[in-house]
């Protein structure tokens, strides 16, 4: 299962409106972006953004980032797998 990621829309002049993830290196300052919500994938966030903004495109840097998997982020919390007890 995937973890939710925060997404933002910002105006980049000639490039138009771009959709960014919170961990994007090209994400503008707080004053230059608008939070659209937390989504599980870039495609889901793009469909949410297109409801409010015309012509929004995904940021090329964000599109290259891998999806965040909940199993990877919670790997330290996993318990040992159950085993059948040994007979004496």
PyMOL Python script that loads the backbone (N, CA, C, O; Angstrom):
from pymol import cmd

cmd.read_pdbstr("""\
ATOM      1  N   UNK A   1       0.842  -1.177   0.000  1.00  0.00           N
ATOM      2  CA  UNK A   1       0.000   0.000   0.000  1.00  0.00           C
ATOM      3  C   UNK A   1       0.888   1.241   0.000  1.00  0.00           C
ATOM      4  O   UNK A   1       1.949   1.252   0.623  1.00  0.00           O
ATOM      5  N   UNK A   2       0.460   2.262  -0.684  1.00  0.00           N
ATOM      6  CA  UNK A   2       1.236   3.483  -0.802  1.00  0.00           C
ATOM      7  C   UNK A   2       0.884   4.486   0.290  1.00  0.00           C
ATOM      8  O   UNK A   2      -0.214   4.456   0.846  1.00  0.00           O
ATOM      9  N   UNK A   3       1.819   5.364   0.587  1.00  0.00           N
ATOM     10  CA  UNK A   3       1.596   6.444   1.541  1.00  0.00           C
ATOM     11  C   UNK A   3       1.138   7.681   0.790  1.00  0.00           C
ATOM     12  O   UNK A   3       1.531   7.903  -0.355  1.00  0.00           O
ATOM     13  N   UNK A   4       0.310   8.481   1.437  1.00  0.00           N
ATOM     14  CA  UNK A   4      -0.163   9.720   0.816  1.00  0.00           C
ATOM     15  C   UNK A   4       0.975  10.738   0.775  1.00  0.00           C
ATOM     16  O   UNK A   4       1.785  10.814   1.698  1.00  0.00           O
ATOM     17  N   UNK A   5       1.027  11.513  -0.297  1.00  0.00           N
ATOM     18  CA  UNK A   5       2.052  12.522  -0.527  1.00  0.00           C
ATOM     19  C   UNK A   5       1.344  13.850  -0.743  1.00  0.00           C
ATOM     20  O   UNK A   5       0.299  13.893  -1.393  1.00  0.00           O
ATOM     21  N   UNK A   6       1.895  14.934  -0.211  1.00  0.00           N
ATOM     22  CA  UNK A   6       1.316  16.260  -0.415  1.00  0.00           C
ATOM     23  C   UNK A   6       1.720  16.787  -1.787  1.00  0.00           C
ATOM     24  O   UNK A   6       2.871  16.657  -2.203  1.00  0.00           O
ATOM     25  N   UNK A   7       0.744  17.389  -2.490  1.00  0.00           N
ATOM     26  CA  UNK A   7       0.979  17.928  -3.825  1.00  0.00           C
ATOM     27  C   UNK A   7       0.609  19.401  -3.867  1.00  0.00           C
ATOM     28  O   UNK A   7      -0.304  19.849  -3.173  1.00  0.00           O
ATOM     29  N   UNK A   8       1.343  20.155  -4.705  1.00  0.00           N
ATOM     30  CA  UNK A   8       1.153  21.598  -4.848  1.00  0.00           C
ATOM     31  C   UNK A   8       1.141  21.974  -6.319  1.00  0.00           C
ATOM     32  O   UNK A   8       1.764  21.304  -7.144  1.00  0.00           O
ATOM     33  N   UNK A   9       0.424  23.056  -6.649  1.00  0.00           N
ATOM     34  CA  UNK A   9       0.416  23.627  -7.997  1.00  0.00           C
ATOM     35  C   UNK A   9       1.079  24.993  -7.913  1.00  0.00           C
ATOM     36  O   UNK A   9       0.826  25.758  -6.982  1.00  0.00           O
ATOM     37  N   UNK A  10       1.934  25.296  -8.895  1.00  0.00           N
ATOM     38  CA  UNK A  10       2.585  26.607  -8.935  1.00  0.00           C
ATOM     39  C   UNK A  10       2.681  27.077 -10.380  1.00  0.00           C
ATOM     40  O   UNK A  10       2.719  26.273 -11.311  1.00  0.00           O
ATOM     41  N   UNK A  11       2.721  28.396 -10.547  1.00  0.00           N
ATOM     42  CA  UNK A  11       2.816  29.007 -11.868  1.00  0.00           C
ATOM     43  C   UNK A  11       4.285  29.261 -12.182  1.00  0.00           C
ATOM     44  O   UNK A  11       4.984  29.931 -11.422  1.00  0.00           O
ATOM     45  N   UNK A  12       4.746  28.721 -13.307  1.00  0.00           N
ATOM     46  CA  UNK A  12       6.147  28.865 -13.702  1.00  0.00           C
ATOM     47  C   UNK A  12       6.287  29.688 -14.976  1.00  0.00           C
ATOM     48  O   UNK A  12       7.169  29.420 -15.792  1.00  0.00           O
ATOM     49  N   UNK A  13       5.431  30.681 -15.152  1.00  0.00           N
ATOM     50  CA  UNK A  13       5.551  31.589 -16.293  1.00  0.00           C
ATOM     51  C   UNK A  13       5.401  30.891 -17.626  1.00  0.00           C
ATOM     52  O   UNK A  13       4.320  30.405 -17.957  1.00  0.00           O
ATOM     53  N   UNK A  14       6.485  30.835 -18.401  1.00  0.00           N
ATOM     54  CA  UNK A  14       6.447  30.229 -19.730  1.00  0.00           C
ATOM     55  C   UNK A  14       6.147  28.738 -19.692  1.00  0.00           C
ATOM     56  O   UNK A  14       5.570  28.197 -20.635  1.00  0.00           O
ATOM     57  N   UNK A  15       6.536  28.069 -18.609  1.00  0.00           N
ATOM     58  CA  UNK A  15       6.279  26.633 -18.483  1.00  0.00           C
ATOM     59  C   UNK A  15       4.826  26.348 -18.111  1.00  0.00           C
ATOM     60  O   UNK A  15       4.362  25.218 -18.260  1.00  0.00           O
ATOM     61  N   UNK A  16       4.111  27.351 -17.634  1.00  0.00           N
ATOM     62  CA  UNK A  16       2.709  27.175 -17.258  1.00  0.00           C
ATOM     63  C   UNK A  16       2.568  26.666 -15.833  1.00  0.00           C
ATOM     64  O   UNK A  16       3.488  26.786 -15.024  1.00  0.00           O
ATOM     65  N   UNK A  17       1.423  26.103 -15.539  1.00  0.00           N
ATOM     66  CA  UNK A  17       1.153  25.555 -14.211  1.00  0.00           C
ATOM     67  C   UNK A  17       1.760  24.166 -14.088  1.00  0.00           C
ATOM     68  O   UNK A  17       1.549  23.301 -14.939  1.00  0.00           O
ATOM     69  N   UNK A  18       2.516  23.967 -13.017  1.00  0.00           N
ATOM     70  CA  UNK A  18       3.152  22.672 -12.795  1.00  0.00           C
ATOM     71  C   UNK A  18       2.701  22.083 -11.466  1.00  0.00           C
ATOM     72  O   UNK A  18       2.503  22.804 -10.488  1.00  0.00           O
ATOM     73  N   UNK A  19       2.542  20.774 -11.446  1.00  0.00           N
ATOM     74  CA  UNK A  19       2.174  20.023 -10.260  1.00  0.00           C
ATOM     75  C   UNK A  19       3.439  19.459  -9.625  1.00  0.00           C
ATOM     76  O   UNK A  19       4.217  18.772 -10.287  1.00  0.00           O
ATOM     77  N   UNK A  20       3.644  19.751  -8.336  1.00  0.00           N
ATOM     78  CA  UNK A  20       4.850  19.324  -7.614  1.00  0.00           C
ATOM     79  C   UNK A  20       4.505  18.444  -6.426  1.00  0.00           C
ATOM     80  O   UNK A  20       3.446  18.596  -5.817  1.00  0.00           O
ATOM     81  N   UNK A  21       5.403  17.523  -6.097  1.00  0.00           N
ATOM     82  CA  UNK A  21       5.336  16.773  -4.842  1.00  0.00           C
ATOM     83  C   UNK A  21       6.053  17.576  -3.768  1.00  0.00           C
ATOM     84  O   UNK A  21       6.850  18.462  -4.076  1.00  0.00           O
ATOM     85  N   UNK A  22       5.768  17.267  -2.509  1.00  0.00           N
ATOM     86  CA  UNK A  22       6.385  17.978  -1.383  1.00  0.00           C
ATOM     87  C   UNK A  22       7.908  17.782  -1.373  1.00  0.00           C
ATOM     88  O   UNK A  22       8.632  18.653  -0.891  1.00  0.00           O
ATOM     89  N   UNK A  23       8.399  16.661  -1.893  1.00  0.00           N
ATOM     90  CA  UNK A  23       9.833  16.385  -1.866  1.00  0.00           C
ATOM     91  C   UNK A  23      10.560  16.785  -3.150  1.00  0.00           C
ATOM     92  O   UNK A  23      11.688  16.350  -3.384  1.00  0.00           O
ATOM     93  N   UNK A  24       9.920  17.615  -3.987  1.00  0.00           N
ATOM     94  CA  UNK A  24      10.536  18.060  -5.235  1.00  0.00           C
ATOM     95  C   UNK A  24      11.608  19.117  -4.958  1.00  0.00           C
ATOM     96  O   UNK A  24      11.401  20.024  -4.152  1.00  0.00           O
ATOM     97  N   UNK A  25      12.734  18.995  -5.621  1.00  0.00           N
ATOM     98  CA  UNK A  25      13.811  19.972  -5.443  1.00  0.00           C
ATOM     99  C   UNK A  25      13.469  21.314  -6.096  1.00  0.00           C
ATOM    100  O   UNK A  25      14.086  22.326  -5.762  1.00  0.00           O
ATOM    101  N   UNK A  26      12.513  21.346  -7.006  1.00  0.00           N
ATOM    102  CA  UNK A  26      12.114  22.570  -7.706  1.00  0.00           C
ATOM    103  C   UNK A  26      10.839  23.204  -7.125  1.00  0.00           C
ATOM    104  O   UNK A  26      10.286  24.124  -7.729  1.00  0.00           O
ATOM    105  N   UNK A  27      10.371  22.734  -5.984  1.00  0.00           N
ATOM    106  CA  UNK A  27       9.164  23.272  -5.360  1.00  0.00           C
ATOM    107  C   UNK A  27       9.407  24.709  -4.914  1.00  0.00           C
ATOM    108  O   UNK A  27      10.358  24.968  -4.176  1.00  0.00           O
ATOM    109  N   UNK A  28       8.560  25.657  -5.351  1.00  0.00           N
ATOM    110  CA  UNK A  28       8.739  27.058  -4.965  1.00  0.00           C
ATOM    111  C   UNK A  28       8.449  27.295  -3.480  1.00  0.00           C
ATOM    112  O   UNK A  28       7.963  26.406  -2.781  1.00  0.00           O
ATOM    113  N   UNK A  29       8.753  28.499  -3.018  1.00  0.00           N
ATOM    114  CA  UNK A  29       8.476  28.884  -1.633  1.00  0.00           C
ATOM    115  C   UNK A  29       6.969  28.857  -1.374  1.00  0.00           C
ATOM    116  O   UNK A  29       6.171  28.805  -2.310  1.00  0.00           O
ATOM    117  N   UNK A  30       6.593  28.893  -0.105  1.00  0.00           N
ATOM    118  CA  UNK A  30       5.183  28.786   0.280  1.00  0.00           C
ATOM    119  C   UNK A  30       4.298  29.820  -0.400  1.00  0.00           C
ATOM    120  O   UNK A  30       3.147  29.532  -0.726  1.00  0.00           O
ATOM    121  N   UNK A  31       4.826  31.025  -0.618  1.00  0.00           N
ATOM    122  CA  UNK A  31       4.040  32.091  -1.232  1.00  0.00           C
ATOM    123  C   UNK A  31       3.736  31.817  -2.704  1.00  0.00           C
ATOM    124  O   UNK A  31       2.772  32.361  -3.242  1.00  0.00           O
ATOM    125  N   UNK A  32       4.539  30.985  -3.360  1.00  0.00           N
ATOM    126  CA  UNK A  32       4.399  30.750  -4.790  1.00  0.00           C
ATOM    127  C   UNK A  32       3.747  29.434  -5.150  1.00  0.00           C
ATOM    128  O   UNK A  32       3.854  28.992  -6.294  1.00  0.00           O
ATOM    129  N   UNK A  33       3.073  28.794  -4.204  1.00  0.00           N
ATOM    130  CA  UNK A  33       2.456  27.508  -4.490  1.00  0.00           C
ATOM    131  C   UNK A  33       1.113  27.396  -3.780  1.00  0.00           C
ATOM    132  O   UNK A  33       0.840  28.111  -2.815  1.00  0.00           O
ATOM    133  N   UNK A  34       0.276  26.478  -4.279  1.00  0.00           N
ATOM    134  CA  UNK A  34      -1.043  26.235  -3.703  1.00  0.00           C
ATOM    135  C   UNK A  34      -1.184  24.748  -3.424  1.00  0.00           C
ATOM    136  O   UNK A  34      -0.974  23.919  -4.310  1.00  0.00           O
ATOM    137  N   UNK A  35      -1.540  24.415  -2.190  1.00  0.00           N
ATOM    138  CA  UNK A  35      -1.739  23.024  -1.792  1.00  0.00           C
ATOM    139  C   UNK A  35      -3.037  22.507  -2.396  1.00  0.00           C
ATOM    140  O   UNK A  35      -4.085  23.138  -2.254  1.00  0.00           O
ATOM    141  N   UNK A  36      -2.971  21.352  -3.076  1.00  0.00           N
ATOM    142  CA  UNK A  36      -4.195  20.794  -3.661  1.00  0.00           C
ATOM    143  C   UNK A  36      -4.689  19.580  -2.896  1.00  0.00           C
ATOM    144  O   UNK A  36      -5.837  19.171  -3.065  1.00  0.00           O
ATOM    145  N   UNK A  37      -3.835  18.990  -2.051  1.00  0.00           N
ATOM    146  CA  UNK A  37      -4.254  17.841  -1.265  1.00  0.00           C
ATOM    147  C   UNK A  37      -3.184  16.779  -1.196  1.00  0.00           C
ATOM    148  O   UNK A  37      -2.120  16.897  -1.802  1.00  0.00           O
ATOM    149  N   UNK A  38      -3.490  15.736  -0.443  1.00  0.00           N
ATOM    150  CA  UNK A  38      -2.611  14.574  -0.327  1.00  0.00           C
ATOM    151  C   UNK A  38      -3.180  13.459  -1.186  1.00  0.00           C
ATOM    152  O   UNK A  38      -4.355  13.111  -1.069  1.00  0.00           O
ATOM    153  N   UNK A  39      -2.344  12.902  -2.047  1.00  0.00           N
ATOM    154  CA  UNK A  39      -2.775  11.853  -2.971  1.00  0.00           C
ATOM    155  C   UNK A  39      -1.780  10.698  -2.908  1.00  0.00           C
ATOM    156  O   UNK A  39      -0.677  10.835  -2.378  1.00  0.00           O
ATOM    157  N   UNK A  40      -2.192   9.564  -3.458  1.00  0.00           N
ATOM    158  CA  UNK A  40      -1.360   8.369  -3.407  1.00  0.00           C
ATOM    159  C   UNK A  40      -0.456   8.204  -4.625  1.00  0.00           C
ATOM    160  O   UNK A  40       0.484   7.410  -4.590  1.00  0.00           O
ATOM    161  N   UNK A  41      -0.727   8.942  -5.699  1.00  0.00           N
ATOM    162  CA  UNK A  41       0.123   8.840  -6.885  1.00  0.00           C
ATOM    163  C   UNK A  41       0.090  10.166  -7.641  1.00  0.00           C
ATOM    164  O   UNK A  41      -0.768  11.014  -7.394  1.00  0.00           O
ATOM    165  N   UNK A  42       1.020  10.328  -8.548  1.00  0.00           N
ATOM    166  CA  UNK A  42       1.092  11.530  -9.364  1.00  0.00           C
ATOM    167  C   UNK A  42      -0.128  11.633 -10.277  1.00  0.00           C
ATOM    168  O   UNK A  42      -0.647  12.728 -10.496  1.00  0.00           O
ATOM    169  N   UNK A  43      -0.584  10.511 -10.807  1.00  0.00           N
ATOM    170  CA  UNK A  43      -1.752  10.526 -11.685  1.00  0.00           C
ATOM    171  C   UNK A  43      -3.014  10.941 -10.936  1.00  0.00           C
ATOM    172  O   UNK A  43      -3.842  11.677 -11.473  1.00  0.00           O
ATOM    173  N   UNK A  44      -3.164  10.476  -9.709  1.00  0.00           N
ATOM    174  CA  UNK A  44      -4.314  10.863  -8.906  1.00  0.00           C
ATOM    175  C   UNK A  44      -4.271  12.362  -8.612  1.00  0.00           C
ATOM    176  O   UNK A  44      -5.288  13.045  -8.723  1.00  0.00           O
ATOM    177  N   UNK A  45      -3.114  12.867  -8.242  1.00  0.00           N
ATOM    178  CA  UNK A  45      -2.966  14.296  -7.961  1.00  0.00           C
ATOM    179  C   UNK A  45      -3.210  15.138  -9.204  1.00  0.00           C
ATOM    180  O   UNK A  45      -3.781  16.224  -9.116  1.00  0.00           O
ATOM    181  N   UNK A  46      -2.785  14.648 -10.352  1.00  0.00           N
ATOM    182  CA  UNK A  46      -2.999  15.368 -11.604  1.00  0.00           C
ATOM    183  C   UNK A  46      -4.487  15.479 -11.922  1.00  0.00           C
ATOM    184  O   UNK A  46      -4.944  16.526 -12.380  1.00  0.00           O
ATOM    185  N   UNK A  47      -5.241  14.418 -11.686  1.00  0.00           N
ATOM    186  CA  UNK A  47      -6.681  14.480 -11.939  1.00  0.00           C
ATOM    187  C   UNK A  47      -7.371  15.431 -10.963  1.00  0.00           C
ATOM    188  O   UNK A  47      -8.323  16.113 -11.341  1.00  0.00           O
ATOM    189  N   UNK A  48      -6.905  15.488  -9.715  1.00  0.00           N
ATOM    190  CA  UNK A  48      -7.453  16.437  -8.738  1.00  0.00           C
ATOM    191  C   UNK A  48      -7.124  17.866  -9.154  1.00  0.00           C
ATOM    192  O   UNK A  48      -7.984  18.744  -9.093  1.00  0.00           O
ATOM    193  N   UNK A  49      -5.897  18.101  -9.571  1.00  0.00           N
ATOM    194  CA  UNK A  49      -5.471  19.446  -9.967  1.00  0.00           C
ATOM    195  C   UNK A  49      -6.207  19.934 -11.211  1.00  0.00           C
ATOM    196  O   UNK A  49      -6.503  21.123 -11.324  1.00  0.00           O
ATOM    197  N   UNK A  50      -6.504  19.040 -12.137  1.00  0.00           N
ATOM    198  CA  UNK A  50      -7.174  19.432 -13.378  1.00  0.00           C
ATOM    199  C   UNK A  50      -8.620  19.853 -13.147  1.00  0.00           C
ATOM    200  O   UNK A  50      -9.219  20.503 -14.005  1.00  0.00           O
ATOM    201  N   UNK A  51      -9.188  19.489 -11.998  1.00  0.00           N
ATOM    202  CA  UNK A  51     -10.546  19.943 -11.678  1.00  0.00           C
ATOM    203  C   UNK A  51     -10.572  21.443 -11.399  1.00  0.00           C
ATOM    204  O   UNK A  51     -11.566  22.111 -11.681  1.00  0.00           O
ATOM    205  N   UNK A  52      -9.486  21.971 -10.850  1.00  0.00           N
ATOM    206  CA  UNK A  52      -9.447  23.387 -10.464  1.00  0.00           C
ATOM    207  C   UNK A  52      -8.581  24.254 -11.371  1.00  0.00           C
ATOM    208  O   UNK A  52      -8.792  25.464 -11.447  1.00  0.00           O
ATOM    209  N   UNK A  53      -7.615  23.658 -12.056  1.00  0.00           N
ATOM    210  CA  UNK A  53      -6.663  24.429 -12.857  1.00  0.00           C
ATOM    211  C   UNK A  53      -6.641  23.908 -14.281  1.00  0.00           C
ATOM    212  O   UNK A  53      -6.531  22.704 -14.515  1.00  0.00           O
ATOM    213  N   UNK A  54      -6.747  24.833 -15.236  1.00  0.00           N
ATOM    214  CA  UNK A  54      -6.714  24.471 -16.650  1.00  0.00           C
ATOM    215  C   UNK A  54      -5.265  24.443 -17.133  1.00  0.00           C
ATOM    216  O   UNK A  54      -4.508  25.381 -16.881  1.00  0.00           O
ATOM    217  N   UNK A  55      -4.881  23.381 -17.821  1.00  0.00           N
ATOM    218  CA  UNK A  55      -3.556  23.288 -18.424  1.00  0.00           C
ATOM    219  C   UNK A  55      -2.444  22.903 -17.465  1.00  0.00           C
ATOM    220  O   UNK A  55      -1.276  23.114 -17.792  1.00  0.00           O
ATOM    221  N   UNK A  56      -2.747  22.352 -16.303  1.00  0.00           N
ATOM    222  CA  UNK A  56      -1.704  21.960 -15.360  1.00  0.00           C
ATOM    223  C   UNK A  56      -0.996  20.699 -15.868  1.00  0.00           C
ATOM    224  O   UNK A  56      -1.624  19.765 -16.367  1.00  0.00           O
ATOM    225  N   UNK A  57       0.325  20.708 -15.724  1.00  0.00           N
ATOM    226  CA  UNK A  57       1.158  19.579 -16.164  1.00  0.00           C
ATOM    227  C   UNK A  57       2.016  19.112 -14.998  1.00  0.00           C
ATOM    228  O   UNK A  57       2.329  19.906 -14.111  1.00  0.00           O
ATOM    229  N   UNK A  58       2.405  17.829 -14.980  1.00  0.00           N
ATOM    230  CA  UNK A  58       3.301  17.377 -13.906  1.00  0.00           C
ATOM    231  C   UNK A  58       4.708  17.938 -14.085  1.00  0.00           C
ATOM    232  O   UNK A  58       5.200  18.061 -15.206  1.00  0.00           O
ATOM    233  N   UNK A  59       5.335  18.271 -12.989  1.00  0.00           N
ATOM    234  CA  UNK A  59       6.723  18.733 -13.009  1.00  0.00           C
ATOM    235  C   UNK A  59       7.607  17.595 -13.522  1.00  0.00           C
ATOM    236  O   UNK A  59       7.459  16.464 -13.060  1.00  0.00           O
ATOM    237  N   UNK A  60       8.519  17.856 -14.459  1.00  0.00           N
ATOM    238  CA  UNK A  60       9.370  16.773 -14.973  1.00  0.00           C
ATOM    239  C   UNK A  60      10.264  16.153 -13.900  1.00  0.00           C
ATOM    240  O   UNK A  60      10.602  14.973 -13.992  1.00  0.00           O
ATOM    241  N   UNK A  61      10.652  16.927 -12.888  1.00  0.00           N
ATOM    242  CA  UNK A  61      11.485  16.391 -11.810  1.00  0.00           C
ATOM    243  C   UNK A  61      10.666  15.485 -10.905  1.00  0.00           C
ATOM    244  O   UNK A  61      11.158  14.451 -10.455  1.00  0.00           O
ATOM    245  N   UNK A  62       9.419  15.863 -10.635  1.00  0.00           N
ATOM    246  CA  UNK A  62       8.542  15.041  -9.797  1.00  0.00           C
ATOM    247  C   UNK A  62       8.160  13.749 -10.503  1.00  0.00           C
ATOM    248  O   UNK A  62       8.056  12.700  -9.868  1.00  0.00           O
ATOM    249  N   UNK A  63       7.953  13.819 -11.798  1.00  0.00           N
ATOM    250  CA  UNK A  63       7.571  12.634 -12.562  1.00  0.00           C
ATOM    251  C   UNK A  63       8.682  11.582 -12.534  1.00  0.00           C
ATOM    252  O   UNK A  63       8.405  10.388 -12.657  1.00  0.00           O
ATOM    253  N   UNK A  64       9.930  12.013 -12.373  1.00  0.00           N
ATOM    254  CA  UNK A  64      11.061  11.085 -12.344  1.00  0.00           C
ATOM    255  C   UNK A  64      11.267  10.462 -10.962  1.00  0.00           C
ATOM    256  O   UNK A  64      11.984   9.469 -10.835  1.00  0.00           O
ATOM    257  N   UNK A  65      10.643  11.038  -9.920  1.00  0.00           N
ATOM    258  CA  UNK A  65      10.802  10.501  -8.565  1.00  0.00           C
ATOM    259  C   UNK A  65       9.992   9.227  -8.402  1.00  0.00           C
ATOM    260  O   UNK A  65       8.901   9.125  -8.963  1.00  0.00           O
ATOM    261  N   UNK A  66      10.492   8.249  -7.647  1.00  0.00           N
ATOM    262  CA  UNK A  66       9.734   7.008  -7.452  1.00  0.00           C
ATOM    263  C   UNK A  66       8.547   7.231  -6.520  1.00  0.00           C
ATOM    264  O   UNK A  66       8.553   8.149  -5.700  1.00  0.00           O
ATOM    265  N   UNK A  67       7.534   6.384  -6.654  1.00  0.00           N
ATOM    266  CA  UNK A  67       6.382   6.432  -5.754  1.00  0.00           C
ATOM    267  C   UNK A  67       6.849   6.006  -4.361  1.00  0.00           C
ATOM    268  O   UNK A  67       7.762   5.191  -4.233  1.00  0.00           O
ATOM    269  N   UNK A  68       6.225   6.553  -3.330  1.00  0.00           N
ATOM    270  CA  UNK A  68       6.591   6.223  -1.958  1.00  0.00           C
ATOM    271  C   UNK A  68       5.704   5.086  -1.491  1.00  0.00           C
ATOM    272  O   UNK A  68       4.485   5.228  -1.400  1.00  0.00           O
ATOM    273  N   UNK A  69       6.329   3.957  -1.196  1.00  0.00           N
ATOM    274  CA  UNK A  69       5.599   2.770  -0.761  1.00  0.00           C
ATOM    275  C   UNK A  69       5.564   2.737   0.752  1.00  0.00           C
ATOM    276  O   UNK A  69       6.592   2.951   1.394  1.00  0.00           O
ATOM    277  N   UNK A  70       4.412   2.474   1.335  1.00  0.00           N
ATOM    278  CA  UNK A  70       4.273   2.441   2.795  1.00  0.00           C
ATOM    279  C   UNK A  70       5.139   1.349   3.407  1.00  0.00           C
ATOM    280  O   UNK A  70       5.654   1.519   4.511  1.00  0.00           O
ATOM    281  N   UNK A  71       5.306   0.233   2.710  1.00  0.00           N
ATOM    282  CA  UNK A  71       6.113  -0.855   3.247  1.00  0.00           C
ATOM    283  C   UNK A  71       7.568  -0.436   3.386  1.00  0.00           C
ATOM    284  O   UNK A  71       8.245  -0.862   4.322  1.00  0.00           O
ATOM    285  N   UNK A  72       8.060   0.395   2.467  1.00  0.00           N
ATOM    286  CA  UNK A  72       9.442   0.868   2.561  1.00  0.00           C
ATOM    287  C   UNK A  72       9.612   1.832   3.727  1.00  0.00           C
ATOM    288  O   UNK A  72      10.619   1.774   4.433  1.00  0.00           O
ATOM    289  N   UNK A  73       8.643   2.717   3.938  1.00  0.00           N
ATOM    290  CA  UNK A  73       8.774   3.703   5.000  1.00  0.00           C
ATOM    291  C   UNK A  73       8.526   3.109   6.377  1.00  0.00           C
ATOM    292  O   UNK A  73       9.022   3.639   7.372  1.00  0.00           O
ATOM    293  N   UNK A  74       7.766   2.015   6.457  1.00  0.00           N
ATOM    294  CA  UNK A  74       7.470   1.384   7.732  1.00  0.00           C
ATOM    295  C   UNK A  74       8.298   0.127   7.957  1.00  0.00           C
ATOM    296  O   UNK A  74       7.926  -0.712   8.777  1.00  0.00           O
ATOM    297  N   UNK A  75       9.403  -0.020   7.255  1.00  0.00           N
ATOM    298  CA  UNK A  75      10.200  -1.239   7.339  1.00  0.00           C
ATOM    299  C   UNK A  75      10.750  -1.472   8.738  1.00  0.00           C
ATOM    300  O   UNK A  75      10.904  -2.623   9.147  1.00  0.00           O
ATOM    301  N   UNK A  76      11.048  -0.425   9.476  1.00  0.00           N
ATOM    302  CA  UNK A  76      11.602  -0.603  10.811  1.00  0.00           C
ATOM    303  C   UNK A  76      10.542  -1.014  11.824  1.00  0.00           C
ATOM    304  O   UNK A  76      10.880  -1.429  12.933  1.00  0.00           O
ATOM    305  N   UNK A  77       9.271  -0.908  11.467  1.00  0.00           N
ATOM    306  CA  UNK A  77       8.184  -1.226  12.390  1.00  0.00           C
ATOM    307  C   UNK A  77       7.731  -2.678  12.242  1.00  0.00           C
ATOM    308  O   UNK A  77       7.036  -3.195  13.116  1.00  0.00           O
ATOM    309  N   UNK A  78       8.108  -3.332  11.167  1.00  0.00           N
ATOM    310  CA  UNK A  78       7.655  -4.690  10.918  1.00  0.00           C
ATOM    311  C   UNK A  78       8.134  -5.646  11.998  1.00  0.00           C
ATOM    312  O   UNK A  78       9.261  -5.555  12.484  1.00  0.00           O
ATOM    313  N   UNK A  79       7.253  -6.557  12.358  1.00  0.00           N
ATOM    314  CA  UNK A  79       7.583  -7.562  13.370  1.00  0.00           C
ATOM    315  C   UNK A  79       8.111  -8.811  12.690  1.00  0.00           C
ATOM    316  O   UNK A  79       7.972  -8.982  11.479  1.00  0.00           O
ATOM    317  N   UNK A  80       8.719  -9.681  13.488  1.00  0.00           N
ATOM    318  CA  UNK A  80       9.175 -10.962  12.950  1.00  0.00           C
ATOM    319  C   UNK A  80       7.968 -11.776  12.508  1.00  0.00           C
ATOM    320  O   UNK A  80       6.889 -11.662  13.089  1.00  0.00           O
ATOM    321  N   UNK A  81       8.151 -12.590  11.487  1.00  0.00           N
ATOM    322  CA  UNK A  81       7.055 -13.419  11.012  1.00  0.00           C
ATOM    323  C   UNK A  81       6.782 -14.528  12.008  1.00  0.00           C
ATOM    324  O   UNK A  81       7.676 -14.983  12.722  1.00  0.00           O
ATOM    325  N   UNK A  82       5.528 -14.954  12.040  1.00  0.00           N
ATOM    326  CA  UNK A  82       5.144 -16.015  12.973  1.00  0.00           C
ATOM    327  C   UNK A  82       5.750 -17.326  12.530  1.00  0.00           C
ATOM    328  O   UNK A  82       5.841 -17.609  11.335  1.00  0.00           O
ATOM    329  N   UNK A  83       6.169 -18.136  13.512  1.00  0.00           N
ATOM    330  CA  UNK A  83       6.727 -19.465  13.218  1.00  0.00           C
ATOM    331  C   UNK A  83       6.011 -20.491  14.063  1.00  0.00           C
ATOM    332  O   UNK A  83       5.508 -20.194  15.147  1.00  0.00           O
ATOM    333  N   UNK A  84       5.974 -21.692  13.552  1.00  0.00           N
ATOM    334  CA  UNK A  84       5.389 -22.787  14.290  1.00  0.00           C
ATOM    335  C   UNK A  84       6.344 -23.164  15.419  1.00  0.00           C
ATOM    336  O   UNK A  84       7.546 -23.278  15.182  1.00  0.00           O
ATOM    337  N   UNK A  85       5.842 -23.362  16.644  1.00  0.00           N
ATOM    338  CA  UNK A  85       6.735 -23.711  17.742  1.00  0.00           C
ATOM    339  C   UNK A  85       7.396 -25.080  17.531  1.00  0.00           C
ATOM    340  O   UNK A  85       6.809 -25.988  16.941  1.00  0.00           O
ATOM    341  N   UNK A  86       8.605 -25.199  18.018  1.00  0.00           N
ATOM    342  CA  UNK A  86       9.367 -26.459  17.932  1.00  0.00           C
ATOM    343  C   UNK A  86       8.784 -27.482  18.918  1.00  0.00           C
ATOM    344  O   UNK A  86       8.422 -27.135  20.042  1.00  0.00           O
ATOM    345  N   UNK A  87       8.699 -28.745  18.484  1.00  0.00           N
ATOM    346  CA  UNK A  87       8.254 -29.805  19.390  1.00  0.00           C
ATOM    347  C   UNK A  87       9.405 -30.227  20.254  1.00  0.00           C
ATOM    348  O   UNK A  87      10.552 -30.238  19.809  1.00  0.00           O
ATOM    349  N   UNK A  88       9.109 -30.579  21.506  1.00  0.00           N
ATOM    350  CA  UNK A  88      10.161 -31.047  22.425  1.00  0.00           C
ATOM    351  C   UNK A  88      10.380 -32.525  22.320  1.00  0.00           C
ATOM    352  O   UNK A  88      11.227 -33.074  23.024  1.00  0.00           O
TER     353      UNK A  88
END
""", "prot")
cmd.dss("prot")
cmd.show_as("cartoon", "prot")
cmd.util.cbc("prot")
cmd.orient("prot")
